[in-house]
Amino acid sequence: MKRICIVGTSGVGKTTLAQILSERFELPFIDSDSLYWEFNWQPAPQNVLQDRVLSATSGDAWIFDGNYLSLRRQVWQRADTVIWLDLSISVIIRRVVTRNVRRAILRKEL
């Protein structure tokens, strides 16, 4: 396992797990949100996004978190492992609400 993609719905813990695995196995962490979003929450043009993903996943080892349908084929073709997180809706809702309240209070940018 050197090229790992972690997927699941929003709030399921993709980024948290990816960061933990990245540190534990000393693999580069790729945050799909940082590739996808531009200033003021505008999505990157598709060709720019594809180039960013190609560059980010060109290495021999990485952990990629994200669930963007437009990136799935590109990332999954390079990945040797896909981890699909599937938690109960009550856990997901609690996590999403907590995360968004925390971000609003702290005015934290992604």
C-alpha positions as CSV (number, residue, x, y, z in Angstrom):
1,M,0.0,0.0,0.0
2,K,1.8,3.1,-1.3
3,R,-0.9,5.0,-3.2
4,I,-4.0,5.1,-1.0
5,C,-7.3,6.9,-1.8
6,I,-9.7,7.5,1.0
7,V,-13.4,8.1,0.0
8,G,-16.7,8.5,1.7
9,T,-19.4,11.1,2.3
10,S,-18.7,14.5,3.9
11,G,-18.0,14.3,7.6
12,V,-17.0,10.7,7.6
13,G,-13.4,11.3,8.6
14,K,-11.5,11.1,5.3
15,T,-9.1,13.9,6.0
16,T,-8.5,12.8,9.6
17,L,-7.7,9.2,8.6
18,A,-5.6,10.4,5.7
19,Q,-3.5,12.6,7.9
20,I,-3.0,9.9,10.5
21,L,-1.9,7.4,7.9
22,S,0.3,10.0,6.2
23,E,2.2,10.6,9.4
24,R,2.3,6.9,10.5
25,F,3.6,5.6,7.1
26,E,5.5,8.8,6.2
27,L,3.6,9.2,2.9
28,P,2.7,12.6,1.3
29,F,-0.8,13.7,2.1
30,I,-2.9,15.1,-0.8
31,D,-6.0,17.1,0.2
32,S,-8.4,17.1,-2.7
33,D,-10.2,20.2,-1.4
34,S,-7.0,22.2,-1.8
35,L,-6.8,21.1,-5.5
36,Y,-10.5,21.6,-6.2
37,W,-11.3,25.0,-4.8
38,E,-10.1,28.4,-5.9
39,F,-10.4,31.7,-4.2
40,N,-13.8,32.6,-2.8
41,W,-15.0,28.9,-3.1
42,Q,-14.9,28.8,-6.9
43,P,-14.2,25.4,-8.3
44,A,-11.1,25.2,-10.4
45,P,-11.6,24.8,-14.2
46,Q,-11.7,21.1,-15.1
47,N,-8.5,21.1,-17.1
48,V,-6.6,22.9,-14.3
49,L,-8.0,20.4,-11.7
50,Q,-7.0,17.5,-13.9
51,D,-3.4,18.9,-14.2
52,R,-3.2,19.5,-10.4
53,V,-4.3,15.9,-9.7
54,L,-2.0,14.4,-12.2
55,S,0.9,16.4,-10.7
56,A,0.0,15.5,-7.1
57,T,-0.4,11.8,-7.8
58,S,2.6,11.4,-10.1
59,G,4.8,10.2,-7.3
60,D,5.2,6.5,-6.2
61,A,3.6,7.0,-2.8
62,W,0.8,9.2,-1.4
63,I,-2.5,9.3,0.5
64,F,-5.3,11.1,-1.3
65,D,-8.5,12.1,0.5
66,G,-11.6,13.1,-1.4
67,N,-14.7,12.1,-3.1
68,Y,-15.0,14.3,-6.2
69,L,-16.7,12.3,-8.9
70,S,-14.8,14.2,-11.6
71,L,-11.5,12.9,-10.1
72,R,-12.5,9.4,-9.2
73,R,-11.3,7.7,-12.4
74,Q,-8.0,9.6,-12.5
75,V,-7.1,8.9,-8.9
76,W,-8.4,5.4,-8.7
77,Q,-6.4,4.3,-11.7
78,R,-3.2,5.4,-9.9
79,A,-4.2,4.1,-6.5
80,D,-3.2,0.6,-5.3
81,T,-5.7,0.8,-2.4
82,V,-9.1,2.5,-1.9
83,I,-10.5,2.8,1.6
84,W,-14.2,3.6,1.6
85,L,-15.5,5.0,4.9
86,D,-19.1,4.3,5.6
87,L,-20.5,5.4,9.0
88,S,-24.0,5.9,10.3
89,I,-25.9,9.0,9.3
90,S,-26.2,10.1,12.9
91,V,-22.4,10.1,13.4
92,I,-21.9,12.0,10.1
93,I,-24.5,14.7,10.9
94,R,-22.9,15.2,14.4
95,R,-19.5,15.5,12.9
96,V,-20.5,17.9,10.1
97,V,-22.4,20.2,12.5
98,T,-19.6,20.2,15.0
99,R,-17.0,20.9,12.3
100,N,-19.0,23.8,10.7
101,V,-19.8,25.4,14.1
102,R,-16.1,25.2,15.0
103,R,-15.0,26.7,11.7
104,A,-17.6,29.5,12.0
105,I,-16.5,30.4,15.5
106,L,-12.8,30.2,14.8
107,R,-13.2,31.7,11.3
108,K,-11.0,28.9,10.1
109,E,-10.2,28.6,6.4
110,L,-9.7,25.3,4.7
